[in-house]
Amino acid sequence: MKIIKDTKNELEIEITGESHTLCNALRKTLMEDKDVEAAAYVVDHPIIGEPKLYIKAKNPRKSLKKAAETLKSRCYEFKGLMESIESSEK
């Protein structure tokens, strides 16, 4: 991760090695936070570009951390649901 812009209310980071999957999930989760005014991402070039995530919030670093923790929790919940489905099919 590379920080491009870091001010009191704005954060822009480049997320190396990631794609639309993570960035879109982060953007959507960030927008669920009432303290986030805007969240967006862009990939300059579809093949060689690295995604850049932009956050405008009361405390963008705190909001990003909260969104990442929420996504992690949702992934574990989804994994558990999938495992329960698999075990019930056996």
C-alpha positions in Angstrom: 0.0 0.0 0.0 1.3 3.4 -0.9 -0.2 6.7 0.6 -0.7 9.3 -2.1 -2.6 11.9 -0.1 -3.2 12.0 3.7 -4.9 15.1 5.2 -7.3 15.5 8.1 -10.4 14.6 6.1 -9.0 12.9 3.0 -7.0 9.8 2.3 -5.9 8.4 -1.1 -4.0 5.2 -1.3 -2.7 2.9 -4.0 -3.3 -0.7 -3.3 -0.6 -2.7 -5.0 -1.6 -6.2 -6.3 -5.3 -5.8 -5.8 -8.2 -5.6 -8.2 -11.8 -4.4 -8.4 -12.9 -7.1 -6.0 -11.3 -5.7 -2.9 -11.6 -2.1 -3.8 -15.3 -2.3 -4.6 -16.0 -4.2 -1.4 -14.1 -1.6 0.6 -15.8 1.3 -1.2 -19.3 -0.2 -0.5 -18.5 -0.9 3.2 -17.0 2.6 3.6 -20.2 4.1 2.4 -22.1 2.3 5.1 -20.2 4.5 7.6 -22.1 7.7 8.6 -18.8 9.5 9.1 -17.8 8.9 5.4 -18.8 11.6 3.0 -17.3 10.0 -0.1 -15.5 6.8 -1.1 -14.4 5.9 -4.6 -11.6 4.0 -6.4 -10.1 4.1 -9.9 -7.8 1.8 -11.9 -6.0 3.9 -14.5 -5.2 1.1 -16.8 -7.1 -2.3 -16.8 -4.0 -4.4 -17.3 -1.1 -2.6 -15.6 -2.8 -0.1 -13.4 -2.9 -0.3 -9.6 -6.2 0.7 -7.9 -6.3 4.0 -6.0 -8.8 4.3 -3.2 -10.1 7.7 -2.2 -11.9 8.4 1.1 -13.3 11.7 2.4 -14.4 11.4 6.0 -14.2 12.8 9.5 -11.3 10.4 10.2 -10.5 8.5 6.9 -7.8 6.3 8.5 -10.2 5.2 11.2 -13.0 4.6 8.7 -10.7 2.5 6.5 -9.7 0.4 9.4 -13.3 -0.1 10.5 -14.3 -1.1 6.9 -11.5 -3.6 6.7 -12.4 -5.2 10.0 -16.1 -5.3 8.8 -15.1 -7.0 5.6 -12.9 -9.5 7.4 -15.8 -10.4 9.8 -18.2 -10.8 6.8 -15.7 -13.1 5.1 -15.5 -15.3 8.1 -19.3 -15.3 8.4 -19.6 -16.3 4.8 -17.0 -19.0 5.1 -18.9 -20.5 8.1 -22.1 -20.5 6.1 -20.5 -22.2 3.2 -18.9 -24.8 5.5 -22.3 -25.5 7.1 -23.9 -26.0 3.7 -21.2 -28.3 2.6 -21.4 -30.4 5.8 -25.2 -30.7 5.5 -24.9 -32.0 2.0 -22.8 -35.0 3.1 
